[in-house]
């Protein structure tokens, strides 16, 4: 019994001795390695998450810009029950017979002389804020300027770009159409009176709130939509950070005006090209046989884009614009020293190579080609 007790006590003493110094050092070394590995994995995971989140945010912003502009372009040239803008007339006083101006008289530039067209009468000055007849040039369903902020001829200060001005070497895009949703007549809002029964002969514009006819399922009133997209040097409450902005034809205090809105911050470039139908479908440099129906040297539109040109293309007025291709380059809002973006980015007529501090921003380039559904074809 005594021997058994002594043996038991000896066993307990051996258990209470603990780890030796060597064992402790080995345990600490292994534990430190495990902790260091866990910290490294966490750091790498966090960095990967931050990069993925930044890229995803840029992609989301680019997709949002496209989602705003694309449906606008798809509606270009839609004027209610017709896609024939030369059938549109400007009237007043609710009298369909009191025509103030035809579509050709509402152009920004006179076709014959090439000079400025006289302003359509009986339209408040706000309709001409971005240039003479800018709001009512229904024949020009899409319009743009190349590497400069230039909307209509002789714009007033009411149409100046936001903040410090437009960003240099960026394009503008203007789209015109009727809003697809019917509405009620409203004084000061330029509207389209669309009649199903005269869809190929006459649609009427009015701005005095007096519809030139009854309104029912076959005779509807639509707001005229005119939107001009451009890139400004400044964002709202953030000078020096670029943004895509849009000027929108609206109404205030009973008169037409162009409101200003921000579409997306971080858009540092916006480029536009127009797809034109030259009639040269076999690409031999001349109009294909049978395409120039009336022999005036201008092809009758087939609806196929055979060439893409910049908005300032000299002969743009000779051809039907059947599609629009645009690019948006979006930049991250925060500098990241770990990023070295050397480019180059080649698109439209642009070759962009980041230099200096510009190399330390993450950016994404996105593009979309949109067919103009309402382009007139034979």
BELHU-V387824 format. One record per residue. RES is the residue in three letters. SS is DSSP state (A for helix, B for strand, O for the rest). PSI is psi as a letter, one per 40 degrees, with the letter a starting at -180 (999 if undefined). Layout:
res->[RES/RES]
ss->[SS/SS]
psi->[PSI/PSI]
This chain:
res->[UNK/UNK/UNK/UNK/UNK/UNK/UNK/UNK/UNK/UNK/UNK/UNK/UNK/UNK/UNK/UNK/UNK/UNK/UNK/UNK/UNK/UNK/UNK/UNK/UNK/UNK/UNK/UNK/UNK/UNK/UNK/UNK/UNK/UNK/UNK/UNK/UNK/UNK/UNK/UNK/UNK/UNK/UNK/UNK/UNK/UNK/UNK/UNK/UNK/UNK/UNK/UNK/UNK/UNK/UNK/UNK/UNK/UNK/UNK/UNK/UNK/UNK/UNK/UNK/UNK/UNK/UNK/UNK/UNK/UNK/UNK/UNK/UNK/UNK/UNK/UNK/UNK/UNK/UNK/UNK/UNK/UNK/UNK/UNK/UNK/UNK/UNK/UNK/UNK/UNK/UNK/UNK/UNK/UNK/UNK/UNK/UNK/UNK/UNK/UNK/UNK/UNK/UNK/UNK/UNK/UNK/UNK/UNK/UNK/UNK/UNK/UNK/UNK/UNK/UNK/UNK/UNK/UNK/UNK/UNK/UNK/UNK/UNK/UNK/UNK/UNK/UNK/UNK/UNK/UNK/UNK/UNK/UNK/UNK/UNK/UNK/UNK/UNK/UNK/UNK/UNK/UNK/UNK/UNK/UNK/UNK/UNK/UNK/UNK/UNK/UNK/UNK/UNK/UNK/UNK/UNK/UNK/UNK/UNK/UNK/UNK/UNK/UNK/UNK/UNK/UNK/UNK/UNK/UNK/UNK/UNK/UNK/UNK/UNK/UNK/UNK/UNK/UNK/UNK/UNK/UNK/UNK/UNK/UNK/UNK/UNK/UNK/UNK/UNK/UNK/UNK/UNK/UNK/UNK/UNK/UNK/UNK/UNK/UNK/UNK/UNK/UNK/UNK/UNK/UNK/UNK/UNK/UNK/UNK/UNK/UNK/UNK/UNK/UNK/UNK/UNK/UNK/UNK/UNK/UNK/UNK/UNK/UNK/UNK/UNK/UNK/UNK/UNK/UNK/UNK/UNK/UNK/UNK/UNK/UNK/UNK/UNK/UNK/UNK/UNK/UNK/UNK/UNK/UNK/UNK/UNK/UNK/UNK/UNK/UNK/UNK/UNK/UNK/UNK/UNK/UNK/UNK/UNK/UNK/UNK/UNK/UNK/UNK/UNK/UNK/UNK/UNK/UNK/UNK/UNK/UNK/UNK/UNK/UNK/UNK/UNK/UNK/UNK/UNK/UNK/UNK/UNK/UNK/UNK/UNK/UNK/UNK/UNK/UNK/UNK/UNK/UNK/UNK/UNK/UNK/UNK/UNK/UNK/UNK/UNK/UNK/UNK/UNK/UNK/UNK/UNK/UNK/UNK/UNK/UNK/UNK/UNK/UNK/UNK/UNK/UNK/UNK/UNK/UNK/UNK/UNK/UNK/UNK/UNK/UNK/UNK/UNK/UNK/UNK/UNK/UNK/UNK/UNK/UNK/UNK/UNK/UNK/UNK/UNK/UNK/UNK/UNK/UNK/UNK/UNK/UNK/UNK/UNK/UNK/UNK/UNK/UNK/UNK/UNK/UNK/UNK/UNK/UNK/UNK/UNK/UNK/UNK/UNK/UNK/UNK/UNK/UNK/UNK/UNK/UNK/UNK/UNK/UNK/UNK/UNK/UNK/UNK/UNK]
ss->[O/A/A/A/A/A/A/A/A/A/A/A/A/A/A/A/O/O/O/O/A/A/A/A/A/A/A/A/A/A/A/A/A/A/A/A/A/A/A/A/A/A/A/A/A/A/A/A/A/A/A/A/A/A/A/A/A/A/A/A/A/A/A/A/A/A/A/A/A/A/A/A/A/A/O/O/O/O/O/O/O/O/O/O/A/A/A/B/B/B/B/B/O/O/B/B/B/B/B/B/B/B/A/A/A/A/O/O/B/O/O/O/O/O/O/B/O/O/O/O/O/O/O/O/A/A/A/A/O/O/O/O/O/O/O/O/O/O/O/O/O/B/B/B/B/O/O/O/O/O/O/O/O/O/O/O/A/A/A/O/O/O/O/O/O/B/O/O/O/O/O/B/B/B/B/B/B/B/O/O/O/O/B/O/O/O/O/O/O/O/B/B/B/B/B/A/A/A/O/O/O/O/B/B/B/B/O/O/O/O/O/O/O/O/O/B/O/O/B/B/B/B/B/B/B/B/B/B/B/B/B/B/O/O/B/O/O/B/O/O/O/O/B/B/B/B/B/B/B/B/B/B/O/O/B/B/B/B/B/B/B/B/B/B/B/O/B/B/B/B/B/B/B/B/B/B/B/O/O/O/O/O/O/O/O/O/O/O/O/O/O/O/O/O/O/O/O/O/O/O/O/O/O/O/O/O/B/B/B/B/O/O/O/O/O/A/A/A/O/B/B/B/B/B/B/B/B/B/B/B/B/O/O/O/O/O/O/O/O/O/O/O/O/O/B/B/B/O/O/B/B/B/O/O/O/A/A/A/A/A/O/O/B/B/B/B/B/B/B/B/B/O/O/O/O/O/O/O]
psi->[d/d/d/d/d/d/d/d/d/d/d/d/d/d/d/e/d/a/i/i/d/d/d/d/d/d/d/d/d/d/d/d/d/d/d/d/d/d/d/d/d/d/d/d/d/d/d/d/d/d/d/d/d/d/d/d/d/d/d/d/d/d/d/d/d/d/d/d/d/d/d/d/d/d/e/h/e/h/f/b/e/i/f/g/d/e/e/h/i/h/i/i/e/e/h/d/e/g/h/d/i/i/d/d/e/e/i/d/h/h/d/d/d/e/a/h/i/i/h/h/i/e/h/i/d/d/d/e/d/e/i/h/e/d/d/e/g/d/d/g/d/i/i/i/i/h/f/i/g/h/b/i/h/f/i/i/e/e/e/i/i/i/b/e/i/i/h/i/f/i/i/i/h/h/h/h/i/i/h/d/h/i/a/i/i/h/h/e/h/h/i/h/h/h/h/d/e/f/d/e/d/h/i/h/i/i/e/e/e/h/h/f/i/i/h/a/d/e/h/i/h/i/i/h/h/h/h/h/i/i/h/i/d/i/i/h/e/g/i/e/h/i/i/h/i/h/h/h/h/a/h/h/f/f/i/h/i/h/i/h/i/h/d/h/i/e/h/e/i/h/i/h/i/h/h/i/h/e/e/g/d/e/f/e/e/i/h/i/h/e/d/g/d/e/f/e/e/h/i/h/h/e/e/h/h/e/i/h/i/i/d/e/h/d/f/d/e/e/i/h/h/e/i/h/h/i/i/h/h/h/i/i/e/i/i/h/d/e/h/g/h/e/a/i/h/h/i/b/f/h/h/h/h/i/i/b/d/d/e/f/h/i/i/i/h/i/i/h/h/h/h/h/d/e/h/h/i/999]
